[in-house]
């Protein structure tokens, strides 16, 4: 089976669970009347961190794929975006 397809299917079935968890965190932060910029920063840091952990778990199997490298860069970038939002 094509490795890219396996990785895509893995992401397809795991990322929605992380999205729901991070979205619930964002909802709780907004209900607590946290500043919107800070809430989005916390959301982005937690979501990006969870996605990065997800990608690192399969590193040994997919580290040679371009799709994996691009996704890992995007996940880390999302985490860094959250850090920037928290610092401003």
N, CA, C and O atoms as CSV, one atom per row, in Angstrom:
chain,resi,resn,atom,element,x,y,z
A,1,UNK,N,N,0.835,-1.176,0.000
A,1,UNK,CA,C,0.000,0.000,0.000
A,1,UNK,C,C,0.882,1.242,0.000
A,1,UNK,O,O,1.961,1.247,0.593
A,2,UNK,N,N,0.424,2.274,-0.657
A,2,UNK,CA,C,1.173,3.512,-0.771
A,2,UNK,C,C,1.331,4.167,0.611
A,2,UNK,O,O,0.350,4.352,1.332
A,3,UNK,N,N,2.562,4.510,0.966
A,3,UNK,CA,C,2.854,5.096,2.279
A,3,UNK,C,C,2.137,6.430,2.490
A,3,UNK,O,O,1.652,6.707,3.587
A,4,UNK,N,N,2.068,7.262,1.437
A,4,UNK,CA,C,1.376,8.542,1.567
A,4,UNK,C,C,-0.095,8.342,1.896
A,4,UNK,O,O,-0.668,9.092,2.686
A,5,UNK,N,N,-0.702,7.334,1.293
A,5,UNK,CA,C,-2.109,7.065,1.554
A,5,UNK,C,C,-2.314,6.577,2.979
A,5,UNK,O,O,-3.300,6.936,3.623
A,6,UNK,N,N,-1.407,5.774,3.469
A,6,UNK,CA,C,-1.497,5.287,4.846
A,6,UNK,C,C,-1.399,6.461,5.826
A,6,UNK,O,O,-2.180,6.549,6.773
A,7,UNK,N,N,-0.439,7.359,5.595
A,7,UNK,CA,C,-0.287,8.524,6.462
A,7,UNK,C,C,-1.517,9.425,6.371
A,7,UNK,O,O,-1.994,9.928,7.389
A,8,UNK,N,N,-2.026,9.628,5.171
A,8,UNK,CA,C,-3.225,10.450,4.987
A,8,UNK,C,C,-4.403,9.858,5.754
A,8,UNK,O,O,-5.133,10.589,6.424
A,9,UNK,N,N,-4.595,8.550,5.665
A,9,UNK,CA,C,-5.683,7.892,6.391
A,9,UNK,C,C,-5.480,7.990,7.903
A,9,UNK,O,O,-6.440,8.162,8.653
A,10,UNK,N,N,-4.250,7.883,8.336
A,10,UNK,CA,C,-3.952,8.028,9.760
A,10,UNK,C,C,-4.355,9.419,10.239
A,10,UNK,O,O,-5.023,9.559,11.263
A,11,UNK,N,N,-3.951,10.440,9.501
A,11,UNK,CA,C,-4.325,11.811,9.853
A,11,UNK,C,C,-5.840,11.995,9.764
A,11,UNK,O,O,-6.436,12.676,10.599
A,12,UNK,N,N,-6.451,11.397,8.767
A,12,UNK,CA,C,-7.893,11.534,8.556
A,12,UNK,C,C,-8.688,11.015,9.742
A,12,UNK,O,O,-9.745,11.561,10.060
A,13,UNK,N,N,-8.207,9.985,10.394
A,13,UNK,CA,C,-8.944,9.399,11.501
A,13,UNK,C,C,-8.491,9.874,12.876
A,13,UNK,O,O,-9.169,9.588,13.863
A,14,UNK,N,N,-7.382,10.581,12.979
A,14,UNK,CA,C,-6.918,11.025,14.299
A,14,UNK,C,C,-7.040,12.534,14.503
A,14,UNK,O,O,-7.324,12.972,15.618
A,15,UNK,N,N,-6.837,13.323,13.485
A,15,UNK,CA,C,-6.882,14.773,13.637
A,15,UNK,C,C,-8.259,15.277,14.074
A,15,UNK,O,O,-8.311,16.207,14.879
A,16,UNK,N,N,-9.381,14.721,13.593
A,16,UNK,CA,C,-10.674,15.219,14.089
A,16,UNK,C,C,-10.849,15.095,15.605
A,16,UNK,O,O,-11.493,15.948,16.216
A,17,UNK,N,N,-10.294,14.061,16.216
A,17,UNK,CA,C,-10.398,13.913,17.660
A,17,UNK,C,C,-9.632,15.029,18.376
A,17,UNK,O,O,-10.109,15.578,19.369
A,18,UNK,N,N,-8.466,15.350,17.875
A,18,UNK,CA,C,-7.672,16.426,18.460
A,18,UNK,C,C,-8.374,17.763,18.251
A,18,UNK,O,O,-8.344,18.623,19.132
A,19,UNK,N,N,-9.004,17.945,17.099
A,19,UNK,CA,C,-9.715,19.183,16.811
A,19,UNK,C,C,-10.868,19.394,17.785
A,19,UNK,O,O,-11.079,20.510,18.259
A,20,UNK,N,N,-11.610,18.342,18.085
A,20,UNK,CA,C,-12.713,18.439,19.038
A,20,UNK,C,C,-12.194,18.800,20.425
A,20,UNK,O,O,-12.777,19.651,21.097
A,21,UNK,N,N,-11.122,18.178,20.860
A,21,UNK,CA,C,-10.556,18.467,22.167
A,21,UNK,C,C,-10.067,19.916,22.261
A,21,UNK,O,O,-10.352,20.607,23.238
A,22,UNK,N,N,-9.338,20.368,21.253
A,22,UNK,CA,C,-8.837,21.741,21.260
A,22,UNK,C,C,-9.990,22.740,21.129
A,22,UNK,O,O,-9.958,23.805,21.745
A,23,UNK,N,N,-10.992,22.408,20.344
A,23,UNK,CA,C,-12.160,23.282,20.211
A,23,UNK,C,C,-12.922,23.395,21.514
A,23,UNK,O,O,-13.430,24.468,21.839
A,24,UNK,N,N,-13.014,22.307,22.270
A,24,UNK,CA,C,-13.662,22.358,23.584
A,24,UNK,C,C,-12.888,23.267,24.527
A,24,UNK,O,O,-13.486,24.021,25.294
A,25,UNK,N,N,-11.572,23.200,24.473
A,25,UNK,CA,C,-10.746,24.086,25.282
A,25,UNK,C,C,-10.994,25.541,24.906
A,25,UNK,O,O,-11.128,26.394,25.783
A,26,UNK,N,N,-11.055,25.829,23.616
A,26,UNK,CA,C,-11.330,27.196,23.165
A,26,UNK,C,C,-12.699,27.659,23.647
A,26,UNK,O,O,-12.849,28.797,24.091
A,27,UNK,N,N,-13.695,26.789,23.563
A,27,UNK,CA,C,-15.027,27.139,24.032
A,27,UNK,C,C,-15.051,27.461,25.518
A,27,UNK,O,O,-15.710,28.411,25.940
A,28,UNK,N,N,-14.337,26.676,26.309
A,28,UNK,CA,C,-14.270,26.931,27.749
A,28,UNK,C,C,-13.575,28.262,28.020
A,28,UNK,O,O,-14.014,29.030,28.876
A,29,UNK,N,N,-12.512,28.533,27.307
A,29,UNK,CA,C,-11.803,29.810,27.493
A,29,UNK,C,C,-12.691,30.988,27.140
A,29,UNK,O,O,-12.672,32.011,27.825
A,30,UNK,N,N,-13.464,30.853,26.084
A,30,UNK,CA,C,-14.366,31.946,25.695
A,30,UNK,C,C,-15.506,32.113,26.698
A,30,UNK,O,O,-15.934,33.236,26.964
A,31,UNK,N,N,-16.000,31.009,27.255
A,31,UNK,CA,C,-17.040,31.096,28.289
A,31,UNK,C,C,-16.521,31.758,29.560
A,31,UNK,O,O,-17.274,32.416,30.278
A,32,UNK,N,N,-15.239,31.581,29.831
A,32,UNK,CA,C,-14.624,32.206,31.001
A,32,UNK,C,C,-14.260,33.666,30.756
A,32,UNK,O,O,-13.669,34.319,31.616
A,33,UNK,N,N,-14.615,34.172,29.587
A,33,UNK,CA,C,-14.378,35.578,29.203
A,33,UNK,C,C,-12.897,35.956,29.190
A,33,UNK,O,O,-12.527,37.077,29.540
A,34,UNK,N,N,-12.065,35.009,28.785
A,34,UNK,CA,C,-10.646,35.282,28.573
A,34,UNK,C,C,-10.529,36.170,27.330
A,34,UNK,O,O,-11.321,36.038,26.397
A,35,UNK,N,N,-9.555,37.061,27.316
A,35,UNK,CA,C,-9.317,37.909,26.148
A,35,UNK,C,C,-9.191,37.039,24.896
A,35,UNK,O,O,-8.514,36.011,24.905
A,36,UNK,N,N,-9.851,37.468,23.827
A,36,UNK,CA,C,-9.941,36.640,22.612
A,36,UNK,C,C,-8.566,36.303,22.046
A,36,UNK,O,O,-8.342,35.186,21.580
A,37,UNK,N,N,-7.648,37.260,22.085
A,37,UNK,CA,C,-6.305,37.019,21.555
A,37,UNK,C,C,-5.566,35.980,22.394
A,37,UNK,O,O,-4.887,35.107,21.853
A,38,UNK,N,N,-5.697,36.076,23.694
A,38,UNK,CA,C,-5.056,35.107,24.585
A,38,UNK,C,C,-5.699,33.727,24.435
A,38,UNK,O,O,-5.006,32.710,24.433
A,39,UNK,N,N,-7.032,33.701,24.310
A,39,UNK,CA,C,-7.726,32.423,24.146
A,39,UNK,C,C,-7.301,31.743,22.846
A,39,UNK,O,O,-7.071,30.534,22.824
A,40,UNK,N,N,-7.198,32.509,21.775
A,40,UNK,CA,C,-6.761,31.932,20.501
A,40,UNK,C,C,-5.301,31.482,20.567
A,40,UNK,O,O,-4.926,30.490,19.943
A,41,UNK,N,N,-4.483,32.211,21.322
A,41,UNK,CA,C,-3.092,31.809,21.499
A,41,UNK,C,C,-2.979,30.495,22.251
A,41,UNK,O,O,-2.204,29.618,21.870
A,42,UNK,N,N,-3.756,30.360,23.322
A,42,UNK,CA,C,-3.753,29.111,24.087
A,42,UNK,C,C,-4.281,27.968,23.225
A,42,UNK,O,O,-3.748,26.858,23.256
A,43,UNK,N,N,-5.339,28.249,22.450
A,43,UNK,CA,C,-5.887,27.247,21.543
A,43,UNK,C,C,-4.838,26.789,20.532
A,43,UNK,O,O,-4.644,25.590,20.331
A,44,UNK,N,N,-4.169,27.743,19.899
A,44,UNK,CA,C,-3.190,27.401,18.867
A,44,UNK,C,C,-2.003,26.635,19.446
A,44,UNK,O,O,-1.505,25.699,18.821
A,45,UNK,N,N,-1.552,27.026,20.627
A,45,UNK,CA,C,-0.430,26.316,21.251
A,45,UNK,C,C,-0.832,24.884,21.598
A,45,UNK,O,O,-0.090,23.943,21.317
A,46,UNK,N,N,-2.000,24.722,22.205
A,46,UNK,CA,C,-2.414,23.368,22.588
A,46,UNK,C,C,-2.713,22.511,21.363
A,46,UNK,O,O,-2.324,21.344,21.316
A,47,UNK,N,N,-3.395,23.074,20.377
A,47,UNK,CA,C,-3.733,22.323,19.168
A,47,UNK,C,C,-2.463,21.950,18.392
A,47,UNK,O,O,-2.309,20.806,17.966
A,48,UNK,N,N,-1.566,22.908,18.214
A,48,UNK,CA,C,-0.318,22.645,17.503
A,48,UNK,C,C,0.557,21.643,18.227
A,48,UNK,O,O,1.201,20.806,17.595
A,49,UNK,N,N,0.585,21.722,19.548
A,49,UNK,CA,C,1.375,20.780,20.331
A,49,UNK,C,C,0.824,19.363,20.205
A,49,UNK,O,O,1.580,18.409,20.024
A,50,UNK,N,N,-0.499,19.235,20.300
A,50,UNK,CA,C,-1.097,17.903,20.163
A,50,UNK,C,C,-0.876,17.336,18.767
A,50,UNK,O,O,-0.619,16.141,18.619
A,51,UNK,N,N,-0.973,18.177,17.741
A,51,UNK,CA,C,-0.724,17.707,16.380
A,51,UNK,C,C,0.736,17.316,16.186
A,51,UNK,O,O,1.038,16.332,15.510
A,52,UNK,N,N,1.639,18.091,16.780
A,52,UNK,CA,C,3.064,17.769,16.684
A,52,UNK,C,C,3.368,16.437,17.382
A,52,UNK,O,O,4.140,15.629,16.866
A,53,UNK,N,N,2.773,16.213,18.533
A,53,UNK,CA,C,2.957,14.938,19.234
A,53,UNK,C,C,2.434,13.795,18.378
A,53,UNK,O,O,3.056,12.737,18.285
A,54,UNK,N,N,1.279,14.022,17.752
A,54,UNK,CA,C,0.704,13.008,16.863
A,54,UNK,C,C,1.667,12.663,15.728
A,54,UNK,O,O,1.858,11.492,15.400
A,55,UNK,N,N,2.269,13.689,15.136
A,55,UNK,CA,C,3.210,13.453,14.039
A,55,UNK,C,C,4.486,12.772,14.531
A,55,UNK,O,O,5.040,11.920,13.836
A,56,UNK,N,N,4.949,13.136,15.709
A,56,UNK,CA,C,6.177,12.534,16.229
A,56,UNK,C,C,5.990,11.063,16.592
A,56,UNK,O,O,6.953,10.297,16.594
A,57,UNK,N,N,4.765,10.672,16.896
A,57,UNK,CA,C,4.498,9.273,17.230
A,57,UNK,C,C,4.729,8.339,16.048
A,57,UNK,O,O,5.060,7.169,16.245
A,58,UNK,N,N,4.560,8.833,14.824
A,58,UNK,CA,C,4.717,7.979,13.644
A,58,UNK,C,C,5.990,8.304,12.865
A,58,UNK,O,O,6.151,7.879,11.721
A,59,UNK,N,N,6.877,9.047,13.483
A,59,UNK,CA,C,8.102,9.492,12.815
A,59,UNK,C,C,8.924,8.329,12.263
A,59,UNK,O,O,9.462,8.424,11.160
A,60,UNK,N,N,9.024,7.254,13.003
A,60,UNK,CA,C,9.877,6.145,12.567
A,60,UNK,C,C,9.356,5.489,11.288
A,60,UNK,O,O,10.137,4.933,10.516
A,61,UNK,N,N,8.065,5.549,11.062
A,61,UNK,CA,C,7.493,4.900,9.880
A,61,UNK,C,C,7.438,5.811,8.659
A,61,UNK,O,O,7.575,5.338,7.531
A,62,UNK,N,N,7.240,7.117,8.871
A,62,UNK,CA,C,6.962,8.011,7.745
A,62,UNK,C,C,7.957,9.154,7.588
A,62,UNK,O,O,7.699,10.068,6.805
A,63,UNK,N,N,9.060,9.143,8.284
A,63,UNK,CA,C,9.969,10.299,8.275
A,63,UNK,C,C,10.560,10.613,6.901
A,63,UNK,O,O,11.031,11.730,6.686
A,64,UNK,N,N,10.549,9.674,5.978
A,64,UNK,CA,C,11.127,9.915,4.647
A,64,UNK,C,C,10.147,10.574,3.683
A,64,UNK,O,O,10.550,11.046,2.620
A,65,UNK,N,N,8.872,10.610,4.037
A,65,UNK,CA,C,7.852,11.136,3.125
A,65,UNK,C,C,7.819,12.659,3.137
A,65,UNK,O,O,7.959,13.284,4.188
A,66,UNK,N,N,7.632,13.247,1.963
A,66,UNK,CA,C,7.506,14.694,1.850
A,66,UNK,C,C,6.235,15.180,2.538
A,66,UNK,O,O,6.239,16.227,3.186
A,67,UNK,N,N,5.156,14.428,2.400
A,67,UNK,CA,C,3.887,14.783,3.042
A,67,UNK,C,C,4.045,14.863,4.564
A,67,UNK,O,O,3.472,15.746,5.203
A,68,UNK,N,N,4.812,13.954,5.135
A,68,UNK,CA,C,5.059,13.967,6.575
A,68,UNK,C,C,5.859,15.203,6.970
A,68,UNK,O,O,5.529,15.871,7.950
A,69,UNK,N,N,6.894,15.505,6.220
A,69,UNK,CA,C,7.744,16.653,6.549
A,69,UNK,C,C,6.960,17.961,6.470
A,69,UNK,O,O,7.102,18.828,7.331
A,70,UNK,N,N,6.134,18.099,5.437
A,70,UNK,CA,C,5.319,19.306,5.290
A,70,UNK,C,C,4.319,19.418,6.438
A,70,UNK,O,O,4.132,20.500,6.994
A,71,UNK,N,N,3.678,18.309,6.795
A,71,UNK,CA,C,2.698,18.347,7.880
A,71,UNK,C,C,3.376,18.685,9.206
A,71,UNK,O,O,2.822,19.445,10.000
A,72,UNK,N,N,4.544,18.144,9.454
A,72,UNK,CA,C,5.256,18.440,10.697
A,72,UNK,C,C,5.632,19.919,10.761
A,72,UNK,O,O,5.518,20.539,11.818
A,73,UNK,N,N,6.073,20.480,9.658
A,73,UNK,CA,C,6.401,21.908,9.616
A,73,UNK,C,C,5.164,22.751,9.890
A,73,UNK,O,O,5.241,23.740,10.619
A,74,UNK,N,N,4.024,22.375,9.315
A,74,UNK,CA,C,2.784,23.112,9.544
A,74,UNK,C,C,2.331,23.004,11.005
A,74,UNK,O,O,1.865,23.986,11.582
A,75,UNK,N,N,2.462,21.830,11.596
A,75,UNK,CA,C,2.052,21.648,12.986
A,75,UNK,C,C,2.916,22.472,13.932
A,75,UNK,O,O,2.398,23.117,14.844
A,76,UNK,N,N,4.216,22.456,13.724
A,76,UNK,CA,C,5.122,23.253,14.554
A,76,UNK,C,C,4.875,24.739,14.314
A,76,UNK,O,O,4.921,25.537,15.250
A,77,UNK,N,N,4.615,25.110,13.064
A,77,UNK,CA,C,4.299,26.503,12.745
A,77,UNK,C,C,3.040,26.977,13.439
A,77,UNK,O,O,2.969,28.124,13.881
A,78,UNK,N,N,2.043,26.107,13.540
A,78,UNK,CA,C,0.812,26.463,14.233
A,78,UNK,C,C,1.077,26.697,15.719
A,78,UNK,O,O,0.500,27.600,16.324
A,79,UNK,N,N,1.940,25.889,16.292
A,79,UNK,CA,C,2.320,26.080,17.693
A,79,UNK,C,C,3.041,27.416,17.873
A,79,UNK,O,O,2.762,28.153,18.819
A,80,UNK,N,N,3.952,27.719,16.980
A,80,UNK,CA,C,4.687,28.987,17.071
A,80,UNK,C,C,3.766,30.183,16.868
A,80,UNK,O,O,3.968,31.227,17.489
A,81,UNK,N,N,2.768,30.050,16.016
A,81,UNK,CA,C,1.774,31.110,15.835
A,81,UNK,C,C,1.053,31.379,17.146
A,81,UNK,O,O,0.804,32.532,17.497
A,82,UNK,N,N,0.720,30.327,17.861
A,82,UNK,CA,C,0.079,30.492,19.158
A,82,UNK,C,C,0.972,31.190,20.160
A,82,UNK,O,O,0.500,32.016,20.942
A,83,UNK,N,N,2.248,30.873,20.149
A,83,UNK,CA,C,3.190,31.534,21.039
A,83,UNK,C,C,3.269,33.026,20.718
A,83,UNK,O,O,3.304,33.859,21.625
A,84,UNK,N,N,3.298,33.357,19.444
A,84,UNK,CA,C,3.323,34.760,19.014
A,84,UNK,C,C,2.057,35.476,19.495
A,84,UNK,O,O,2.130,36.604,19.982
A,85,UNK,N,N,0.904,34.828,19.360
A,85,UNK,CA,C,-0.343,35.433,19.826
A,85,UNK,C,C,-0.326,35.651,21.334
A,85,UNK,O,O,-0.849,36.654,21.819
A,86,UNK,N,N,0.259,34.742,22.066
A,86,UNK,CA,C,0.315,34.890,23.514
A,86,UNK,C,C,1.284,35.999,23.940
A,86,UNK,O,O,1.069,36.657,24.958
A,87,UNK,N,N,2.325,36.198,23.175
A,87,UNK,CA,C,3.326,37.204,23.556
A,87,UNK,C,C,2.945,38.621,23.139
A,87,UNK,O,O,3.529,39.583,23.637
A,88,UNK,N,N,1.983,38.768,22.241
A,88,UNK,CA,C,1.598,40.119,21.812
A,88,UNK,C,C,0.404,40.611,22.566
A,88,UNK,O,O,-0.056,41.729,22.333
